[in-house]
């Protein structure tokens, strides 16, 4: 089975390759706007919008779309606007537990869509301002929701997780696999 991945994320591509899932990439070219406010509903809605847009171009094929956000204290933390914004976010997360939500929509060959979300709790170490600034100087946090990448240098900031590690990377791989292959 070959699917259409409606995402340009290199991390999602790596995860699908890891699971032996064949795919082609056709990122959704949509404006990401939602009326939802709860993090799980936001990612479900955005993944659905992306999947439907790409499925319209790939009739009869399976399309997979995803959207990931970091949430703390009920507030969604997107990608940082600049280094000061990254510092603010990482300071806010330091020593605390936050949630990472990924919404996934899979449109099957007949056009039926299945949407779900996964939540993983992430607890950060109490990180000093110097450690946070050193991480920011690497440039890694600038294109990451919540200003960190658990699969890269950001791993040293994380004390523990409760849930699916791959969800934090950007795709709840085991759940996606089970839905794709009806396991």
N, C-alpha and C positions, 0 to 999 in steps of 0.2 A: 504494500500500500504506500503510495506517495501522496503527501499532503501539501497544501499551499500554506506556508507560514506568512501570516499577514503582519509581519514585524521585521524591522531592520536590526533588532537587537542581536549583537554577537553572542551574548550570554544565552539567549533562547536557542540560537542555532547550535551552540556547543552542547546544550542539554539534550536536544533532539538527536544529535549525532551520537552522543553517549548512549542513548537508549536504542540506537539502531533504527530510528525512524527516518525514512527517506522523505525529503521535502524539497520544494522550490521556494524561493523567497519572493514575495510581492507585498511590500509594506503598504498598509492602508494610508491613503493620502486624504485624511479628513481633518477637520477642525475638531479638536477634542473638547466638546462642550456637553455638560450634563446638568440636569436640574436636581439630580440626586445629591444628598449631603452626607449620608452615612458612608464611611469608607468602603464597606463591602458592596453596597449598592452602586457606588461611583465606579468601581473597577468592573463590576458586572455590566453596567450600562455601556461604558466605554469599550469594553472588549466586544460586546454585541454589535455596537456601531461599526467597529473596525471589521469584524467578521462578515457582516452583511454587505458592507461596501466592497470588499474583496471578492466575496462569493458571487456577486453580480457579474464579475468579470471572468469567473471560473466555473461556469455552470457544469454540474455533474461531477465536480471534484470536492474533496474534503478540505475545508478551510479551518485553520486554527488561528485565533487571535487572543491576545492577552494584554492586560494592563496591570501595573503594579504601583502601589502607593505605600508610603510609610505614614503611620498615624500615631500621634502621641496626645494623650489627654483629649481625645475626640477631634483633634485638628489634623488635617492632612498636611504633611510636609513634602513639598514637591522638590524639584531640582533647585539647587541654590542659584540665586541670581548673580552672585559674586562671592569673593572670598569672605567678606564680612558676614554675608548671609549664611555661608557654610559654617563659619565659626559660631554664629548664633544657634544654628540647628544642633550642631554637635555638642555645644555646651548644654543646651536644653535636654538632650538625650543622655548626657553623661551621668552615670550612676543610677539610671532609671530603666524601666522596662517599657518598650513601645511595641506596636504591632505592625506587621507587614502583611498587606492584603494583596492578593493577585486574583483578578477576575479572568476567567477563561471562557471563550465561546468556541464551540466546534460546530460548524455547519457540515452536515453529512452530504453525500452525493445526491440525495433526493431534495436537498434544500432545507431539511429540518435542522433547527438550531438547539443546542444544549448549552446552557450557561450555568456556571457555578463559580464559587470563590473559595479561597483557602486563606486562613489566617495563621501566622506564625508569630509567637512572642519572642522578642529579642531584648536581652538585658545587656546594657553597656557597662563596662567598668567605669569607675570614677576616673575620668581622664583629665589630666592637668591641662591648663591653657597651652603650655609648651608642647605637649604631646599632640593636642588638637591642631595647633599651628603647623607643626612638623608634618602631620598628615595632609593638611590642606596644601602645603607647599609642594607635595607630590603631584598635585593636579587631579588626582583620582576622584575626589568627591564632586567635582564640578558638573558632571553629567549623570549624577546618581540621585534618585529620590532619597530624601533624608540625609543627603550629603555623605554617604559612605557606601562602599562596596564590600560586602562580606567575603566575596570570593577573591579579593585582592589584598592590598595593604590594610584595608579597613578591618580585616579579621582581627588585628591586634587590639582593636578597641572593644571587641565583643567578649563579654564574660560567658554568656550561655544563651541557648535558644530553646524554645519549647515548641516543637512542631517540625515541619518539613523544611530542611535547610535549602533545598532547591527552590522552594517558594520565595525565600528571601533573595535568592539570586535572580528570580524573575519568572519561574514557571514551576508549578507543583507537578513535577515530572511523573511521579508514580500514579497520581490521580488522572492526569492527562492520558497516560498509557492505558490505564484501565478503561477509560471512556472510549478511546479510539479502538481498542481491541475487544471491547465487551467482556473484560476479565472480571 
